[in-house]
Amino acid sequence: MSADLERLIDRALRVQAVPAPTFAEAARAELMRAELASVGLADVEIDAVGNVYARLPGGGNPPIVVSAHLDSVFPAEAHVPARRIGGRVTGPGIGDNAIALAALVEVGLCAPADLPGDLWLVADVCEEGLGNLRGMTAVLERFGDTPLAYIVLEGMSFGQVYHRSLPSRRYRISTRAPGGHSWLHAGRPSAVHVLIQIGASLLSIGLPEKPRAALNIGRVEGGIGVNTIAPEAHMEVDLRCEATETLEALAAHLEDTVQERAWPEVEIGLECIGIRPGGAIPADHPLVAAAVRALRETGGIQARLEVGSTDASVPLSRGLPAVCVGLTRGTRAHCLDESIELEPLGRGLASLLSLIRAVFEIPESNRP
């Protein structure tokens, strides 16, 4: 393996070693600030929301923004350092998104110094979970429609080009009841029992196959003890659909299902805690074509066009050119034994650099 790739892997291990749960990315942001500054990039700074910015100066043409999210789905207490064994690295968050953050620095080292426009490299906060894409929203507030393109990096989707965003709604459903002793007050309503029944009703909602939709109850918490009638409980629900109109109809159905039945002595709460937008650029857009060509000519693989919920959702929802691309292959995403393959990394990084060059070369007359 080349010295450049060894450097990339070592940097990814350093990044992964710093826990960065959503809303608590500050330590990893400081590390990324230092890493980006160490390779001689200009204007390295951390903004008010915690995003890290760096600029590779170019000519007078509009810039390109390349980003990778700082946060991980794992709480700090669940974090363990990644391990390199043979041709893989395994550990929580190594693929999502430590390797992409390391590649961001590598781009700053390897991109040509004579680019036609500035290349902005951004490590942004709050992509995962309930972060609601807050970091990328701030990036869009800063750059708006000025960039030629927004290129979003993910670690484990090499060969995939996300040019459509997957809209979603996220809810917290809560129940409150009087509580009591499981024997002495048997018969009183339980917040947990009611929540279970509501959850069963939600799982009975018919979801279409086309457009594809999914409903997931991701967290359930509540109660005090095994011999206590639960006074409170709550769950968090994720609802997604490829089509925004269908998602809105499903969301209305979910809300009606939660609220349609009255439960004596039980208070039901329903809160929308996350909205992720939909949007797309067409498959024949010059940016998509450039990404597909880079994967074919430099990466040696045929690209797959995909829909997904990524940081690219923010610019796509505003009609701006954006794609999300990956660097390598991996398994067990969002699991403690998340793992990436090392062999594709060279092709993934080369494809990314090729894409950046190609975007700068798109004739102005071909830019939508």
Buried (B, 14 or more C-beta within 10 A) or exposed (E): EEEBBEBBBEBBBBBBBBBBBBBBBBEBBBBBBEBBBEBEBEEBEBBEBBBBBBBBEBEEEBBBBBBBBBBBBBEEEEBBEBEBEEEBBBBBBBBBBBBBBBBBBBBBBBBEEEBBBBBBBBBBBBBBBEBBBBBBBBBBEBBEEEBBBBBBBBBBBBBBBBBBBBBBBBBBBBBBBEBBEBEEEEEBBBBBBBBBEBBEBBEEBEBEEEBBBEBBBEEBEBBEEEEBBBBBBBBBBBBBBBBBEBBEBBBEBBBEBBEEEEBEEBEBEBEEEBEBBBBBBEEEBBBBBBBBBBBEEBBEBEBEBBBBBBBBBBBBBEEBBBBBBBBBBBBBBEEEEBBBBBEBBBBBBBBBBBBBBBBBEBEEEEBE
